[in-house]
Amino acid sequence: MLRVREIFPRHRDFAKTHWPTRALLEHGPLERLAPLATAPQLASPEAFFETAARVGLPLFIERQGERPQQTVVSPTDPDRFGRGATYTLSAAERVVPAIAELVSSLAHELALPGVAPTCHVYLSAKRGRVRPHFDRQENLAIHLWGKKRWRIAENETISFPFEDHALGTAPPRSLQALAREWPTEMPAGRSISMRPGTALFLPRGMWHTTETITTSLSITVIFPLENWAEMLTGKLLHRLLLDAKFREPAWCSAEALADAFAAAARAVCGGGEGRVAVVEEARPRLRGRTLETETASVALDARYVPLVRWLLAERSVRLAEAPRGLSAKEVSAVVSFLESHGVLRRGEAS
């Protein structure tokens, strides 16, 4: 199973020094990436097309002067590489075991908060070009065969964009409000020659474009991390909807709810997120593997019964003191489940 230290052997502290906001380029021998380099699904253009056709995953094609579009290609199509075509296979982790292991390993190593990375495979013909653009997520490109030239540049227009944008198109309306002027050509930056074994990490928002020198294949791991605004507002919405007063029609001033709203926001930001209390009015009780309340009866996974029994027995607890046996992520998931059923209330333990 590939790990960060194999991908970036000269930057083994990648998770501390570059992730997720600093670009990093490292050339190295392809042999260090053996699980990917020897994957039969990526061994040749024919294997690539046959894999996509066999599993029924769509391919997208981008040719010079055209927008990307979905396509069906036969491995024997004589024009499959016409006009510098670049083919993209999305969700490659579903069909290439080596890629599935890679994204699982990265998710664990980088301690991604409930995020499942995905991976695209790019097969590009000679003279294939991908127009300049930036992405709303972090990307890790690994080059496996052939030669390709990348150009990358810092984004001086907007930091940490939350939408994609390609040069030559109108910026999304949500981004237009954040900048008065937008570039009309690729900003000045750095040229990179990608060769077998090259790894390139790009933070979100970094401009990049590619030109294929010889028929090549590379993969890009995509990390769909939420930004703070998305994460906190989502958690806050979930929390507010558990309280009847925030579910009432919003027909007048919210001034009367200001204190309660502020308390909920503080809890979501850590001022109470680690503390929970049993909602006594729900009258929860555990009978075997069944959790019963005044309004519902829920069957529990056997692994979660000890945690639920502890919560109900203690009534008011700090989650950091939860019995061992479950990961922090699993504890959080169980607590969120119980909260949604009105059994627990966050931030109320003493």
N, C-alpha and C positions, 0 to 999 in steps of 0.2 A: 504494500500500500504506500503510495507516494505521500510524502509530507513536505512541509514548507522547507525544511532543511535540505531536501533533495532538489527542490525546485530552485531555491536561492541558496546554494551552499556557501557563498561568501557573505551572505546576510542572514544568518540563522536567527537573528533577533528581529526578523521582518515584522512580526506581530507587534513589537514594541517600537520599532524605529520608523516604519513606513505605513503600516495598516492603520486606518483606511484612507489617509489623506496625502501621502507622498508617493510619487511615481518611482518605480524601480525597474531597471533593466539589468539582466544578467545573461551573458553568453556562457555556454558550457557544453560539455559532451552530451550527445543524445542518449548515450548509454545510461545516464543517471535517471532517465525518464522511461526506463525499459517497459513498464506495464503499458504505457501509451504507445511507445514506439513499436511494440510487437503485437498490438491489438489487431486481429485479422480484419476487423470491420474498417480499419483505417489504412490498410496496407497499400491500396491502389485506388485510382478513380473508379474502376469497375467494382471493387469491393464496397466502396462508398455508396454508389448508386444502387447496387444490389441490396445492401442493408436497408436503405431507405424504402425501396420497393417492397421488400419482404415484410417489413413491419407496418407499412402503411403510413409512416410519418410523412408529412408534407415537406417538400423542398421549396425554397424560395430562390429565385434567380435575379441577379442584378447585372445587366449589360450596360455598356457605355451608352450614355444618353437616355437611359430608361430608368424608371422607378422600379424598386424591387416588387416582384409579383410571384404568386404561387405557381408552381409548375410540376409537370410529371415528365420525367426523362427516362428513356430507355438506355441501358448500358451500352447499346450498340448504335445509338443515335449519332450519325456522323457530324451533326452540327451542334453537339452538346457544348462545345467550347467556343462556338462562334462569337465574334465580337467581344472577346475578353470576358467571358461569363464568369461570375462568382456565384457559387451555390452555397446555400446555408441550410444546415439540418439542425433544427431546434430540438431541445430536450433530448440531447444525445445520450444522457445518462440512462435513459430508458432502454437503450439498445446496445450500448457498449459497456460491458461490465467494468472495464478499467476506468472509464470515466465515472461510473457510478461510485466506485471505491474512492476516486479522487475527490469528488464533491463531498462525500460523507466525511472523509478525513479532514478536509479543509474546514467544514462546518464545526467539527469537534475541536480542531486545533485552534481556530480563531474564536471559539466560544460564541458562535453566532446566536443571538437571542431569538430562537424560534424561527430562524430564517433557513429556508432550503435553497442552497445555490442551484443553479441550472447551468447547462453547458450547450454552446453552439459549436458545430463543426463547420469550417469554411473550406471549400474546395475551389481554388481560383485558377483560371487559365492564364497563360502568358498574356501580358498587357491588360489584365483585368484591373479595374480600379474601383475603389469604394470612395464615394465623395466625402469631403470633409464634414465632420459632424461631431457632436458631443452627446454623451449618454447620461442618463439620470442615475446610473448605478455604477458600482465599482466593477472593473473588468480585469481578469488575469488571462493574458494571451500566451499560449505555449505553441511554438512552431515545431512541426514534426518532419516535414520534408518539403523540398523545393526552396526557392528564394523569393523573398518579398521585401519591399521597401515601405517602411512606415514613416510618416511625418507626424510629429506630435507638437503641441503648443499649449502653453498655459492659457486659461480662459480669463481674460482681463475684463470681460463684459459682465459676467455674473458668476458669483461664487456659489457652489453647491446647488446647481439647478435641480428642480424637481420634475422637469420634463425634458424629453429628447429634442434635439434641433439639428437639422442638416443645412449646410450652407446652400444658398440659392432658394430657400423656401422661407415663407413668413414665419417668424417665431410664434409659438403658441401664445394665445392671448394672456394666459396666466403668467408668462414670462415677460411680455412686452411692458408691463407696468414696472418692471424692475430695472430697466435700462432704456435710455433714450436712443442710443445708437447701437447698431448691430453690424458686425463686419460683413463685407461683401466678398472677401477672399480669405483664404487660409492664413491665419496669423503667422508671423515669423516664429520659428521654433527649432526643433531638432530633427534630423534625418537619422533613421535607424535601419540597418540592414539585418533583417531577420533571417536566420539560418537554422537548420535542424538543431534543436537543443536550446534555442533562445527563449527566455521567459520575460514577459513585460507586464508589469502591474500598472494600471491606469486608474487614478481616483475619478470619481464622478465629475463630469463637467469638463474634462480635459479634451481639447480639440485633437482629432486624429483622422488621418486618411491613409489609404494603402494603395500600392501599385505592385502588381505581381511581375516578377522578373522571369521566373520559370514556373511551370505548373506546380502548385504548392498546396499543402494542407496544414491547417492549424486549428486549434481549439481555443475557445474563449469561455472561461468560467465567469458567470454573471452573478453578482451578489445583490439581491434586491432588498438592501437594508432600508428600513424606514428612516426618515429624518426625525429629529426630535419633535417637530410640530405634529407630524402624523402619529407618532407613537403616543405622545402625551394626550393629544386631543381624543384619540381613540380610547385610551384607558379612562380618560375623564368622562367621556360619553357613557361608557359602560357603567361607571360608578354612579353617575347622576341618575341614570334610568332605573337604578335599584331603589331610589327614593321617590315616594309618591308625589312629593311636592314639586319635583322637577319634571314629573310626567304630566302635570296639569297644563292646560292650554296656555300659551304665552300671549295673553291678550292685553297685558298692561306692563308697567315698568318692572324691571327685575331688581330694583333697589332692595326690596325686602329679602331677596335671596342672596344678597352679596356676601354676607358672612358665611352662610352654608356653602356657597360656591367656592369661596376662598379656602375653607377648611377641606373641601373635597380636592381642590387643586394641590394643596400642601400634602395631603395624604398620597396622591398619585405621584408627586415628585419626591417622595421618600419620607415625608413627615409622619407617616402612619402606615405606609405600605407594608411594613414588616410586622404589624400587629393586627390581630383579629380577635373578635369576641363573638360568642354564640348569641344569636338573636333569640332571646327567651320566649318572645311571643309566638315563635314558630313551633315551640315545644318539640324539638327534634329528639328522636330516640333511635337507637340502633338495635335491630333484631336480626341476629345472624349477619348476613351480608346485605340486609335491606335497611335503608335509612328512611324512616317515616317522619313526616311533619304533619301539621294541621291540614295541609292542602295537597300533599303528594306522597308517593311511595316510590323510592328509587333503588334499583339493584346496583350494588357496587362491585367493582373488580376486587377480587380477594386480596390483591396486593395493597389496596388502599384502605382496607378495613382498619388496620392498626392505627393509621394516621387519623382517620375519622373518629375512632374510639377515643384517642388521646385528646382531640379537639373538644369533643363533647364532655369529656371528664374534667378537663381543666377550665373550660368555659371562657377563659380570657388568657391569651398566650402571645408570645413572641415566636414567629415562624422560625427564627434562627435556632430555637430550642427544640424543634420537631424531632421525633425519634428517627434514628438512622434507618436506612433501607431504601429510601427513595431519593432521587436527585432533586436539587433545588427547583429545576424546571418542572418535575412531576409534582412536587409539593405545591408550587404555584398554580399548576393546572387544576389540582384537586380543590384548592381553596377557591379559585375562580368559579369552579363548577358549583361548589356549595354556596358561594355568594349569590350566584344567579338563581338558586333555588330558595333564597331567603334564609339560609341556615346560619351564615356568618356575616358579620359586618366588620369591615376593615378599620383600623386606626383607633380602636376603642379600648384596647387593653391598657391597663395601668402600668 
